[in-house]
Each structure stands twice: as C-alpha cells, then as structure tokens.
Amino acid sequence: MAYAERVYKVRNGKKTKQFTWRSCYKLPSGGKGTEPGFPTKKLAEDWGNQQEAAIRDGRWVDPDLSRKKFGDFTREWMAAQRPRGRTTMNRWERLETHILPRWQDTALIAVTWFDVEAWARDLALRVARSTVRDCVQLMSRMMNGAVDARRLTVNPLAGRRLTGLPADTAKKKADEDQVAEPEIVLQLGRRLGPVYGLHVITAAWTGLRWEELVGLHRRNTLLERRQKHDGGVFTCPVVRVDEDDGVLAEYYVRDEEGKRRCHRALEPPKNEKSARDVDVPPFLAELLEKHLASWPHEFVFTTKSGKWWWRSYWHEVLRPAADGRDARPKARGTAVKEAWEPIMPGITMRDLRHTHDSWQEQIDVSPVLGYEQMGHKYPGIKGTYRHPTPPMRRERLEGLQGIFERAMSNLGWHAIWES
C-alpha cells in the first residue's frame, strides 16, 4: 500500500519547518517509486494508490517516461519506423522545419490539443493548409506511438479535427495550367527530341508517376495483357509497374553525424494498387518499340548516357522547353542555341499525370478502369465487386488513340519527329 513522506523545504542551505509530501509506492520491479510535490498527505497517498492499482491492472505508465521531451521521443520513434525512403525524408522535413522548433523541449505529458490547435492556426498563416494537416497528423501518429510504448496512457490528439484555420496561403494552379492540350504535349515532345520527348508523351498518355517512369525497366515494357473475351482472347500491350523491380525513389539520407546526402534507389511501389499493368495505345506502343530497338540501356527513360535522372536535372531540361528561352550565340565551350517561344510555361510532370486522368474522364473511361490505370484504390465496397473488362479497356485505348490522332491532324503533322 502506498504511503507518504514529508519533504522539508531548504532555504540558504538550512532545512525549514515548511514541507510538502512525497508519494511512495511499489514499482512493478519491486523497488520503490516516488513522486514529490503534493500539498497534503492524503493527496500523496491517493496518488500512490492509483499507481499501484494501475500496476496491478497492467495499465501503468512510468511518470518519468511521460515527462520525456517530445524531441527525444521523436528520434526514438523515427528510428523504429521503416517506411519508404522518400516518406522518411518528408517526415524529417516536417519535423525539422515546423514541428520541433515549437515542441522539441515539451514533455510528452504536457502536449495538449488546445496548444496544438493554437499552434496549427498560427502555422497556417505561413504555410499551406495541407502542410499544417500533415504536421498535426504526424504528431498524432507519434503520440499514438508514445501510448503504445507506454510513455502515455492516452493520445490527446487522437480523433481531433482542426477547425478555424485561416484561408489557405498556397497559390493553386488554375485548371488550364494543370491540364495540357494534346497538341501542347506533342509540341513539347518534338522540341525535346525522340529520347526526352518520348518521356513527356508517355507520361501524358499513360499517367505514370515520375518515379514509375524513371524506374521503368525495359523488361517491363510492352508486355502483353491477355484476357478471355467473346469466345476469344483480348490482347493489348502494357507497361508494368512491377512490385519486385520497384520504382526509383530519390530522397535524403542521414549519416551517423546527422549530415544529409541525396540518395537514389529502387524501392517497392508506394502502395498495393500502384503495382499494376498500364494499357498502352497503339501509337505509343509503336514509339516505344522503335525507341527500345535502338536504346542500349536497361531503363527506358534515362539520360542519354543511361544514368537515372535527378529531379533537378530533368527540371533543367523541361523548363526551357516549356517556358521558352533566349537565343545563345556560339562561344568557347558552348554550342549555339536557338530561341524557343514558350509552349506551356510552368507545366510539370505531375501536371501531365493530371492531364492523363482528365483525358480519361473526357473519353468516358469506366471509373473502375480509370482508378486501376492511375494506381488508385476504387472507393467503397464497389472496389471489391467491380473489375475492368476487355470492352472497357478497348474503349479507353481507342479514346486515347483518337486524342493523339486528332492532335496530329490539328497540327498538320505526319510524324512527331522528322527523320
């Protein structure tokens, strides 16, 4: 049974007659646990009895662990996680930029929803709402971890919803800036040439993510889908986002001293639905086949020397082609560059993925097929019961082929790249 002890206050090195009470209770190990600072003997005894009752029930949390600093527990929690490399990088960016400057020295037990919500509202004045929500969700996951690790009895952030956030400060692109006309994509492809330009065209006509395109191995390109249909077999060429071969991830890793360095490696797709076969329309299958016939490297979309793209390096290729550039005369060590008029300033590879999904809607692709091809999970119970059929696939491919052929006709082209 718990008991209480007097703790006399000391002033100028001498014990005074003033005192508080210290609770003493039996630890699970059999040793003695103490907690000082109670104004009365009864409060100290009651608190100790509550600890012993929690120990007997198997729900006790060591008060010393509850007072551990949030920043210290953050590093412990992060070390125990094993997500994909880019996810780890994104979490550290949220932590170091926004979360730890405020919560680094706060005890776990002192984190409250009232304080977190107030901090989030202030943060939303400086960053996008999505960033604020990501930060709060990450904190909540860590506090859940603190509960699981017996640092807390309850997560004060669990199930809480942010309210009263100010208007979003992030500038969003207009629809016309996120969805490219097919003629624009083809013009951009022609300007970049048959190697880099095919990268752009494939993104628009397949909807593959950046890391899926850059990590696409030639052995996963132009495979054949075969489905029984109408007394025969439906076939079409596909590119495969393979669960075993993975996708190319680019992220920061930390060495033992905490210094960051950029790292690239093949990792599994981001989720179960991302590993998929993407049906390829006829014109694109023909372009890919021609490309692979003369392409000497293992991966389909790389630099001309066969190296994986850095995002920043690809940015240097895409930006002048889309945004335009001034002419540059010949000089020592540099070649002549002709002036380029802007085609679609600001377009990104992510915009081309937006473009593809918008085209799918435009040509009335069945939602269950559209979700599958984009690597998304079809929502609700219908995602279990509905499956793409060969007629759905044929209509989608005919629609995408039609978009290409109309764009070529509008441009007056017979080929994307003049031989």
Protein Blocks (a to p, Z undefined) as FASTA:
>chain_A
ZZdddddddeehiacfbdcdddddddfkopacddehiabfklmmmmmmmmmmmmmnopac
cfklmmpcfklmmmmmmmmpccdfklmmmmmmmmmmmmmmmmmmpcfklpcfklmmmmmm
mmmmmmcfklmmmmmmmmmmmmmmmmmnopafbdfkgopacehiacdfbdcddfklmpcc
fklmmmmmmmnojmlmmmmmmmmmnopafklmmmpcfklgoiacdddeehiacddddddd
dfklopadddddddfkopacddddddddfblklpccddddfklmmmmmmmmmmmcbfblb
dcfkopacdfklmmmmmmmmmnopadddddehiacddddddfbghiafklmmmmmmmmmm
mnopafklmmmmnopacehjklmmpccdfklmmmmmmmmmmmmmmmmmmnopabfbdZZ
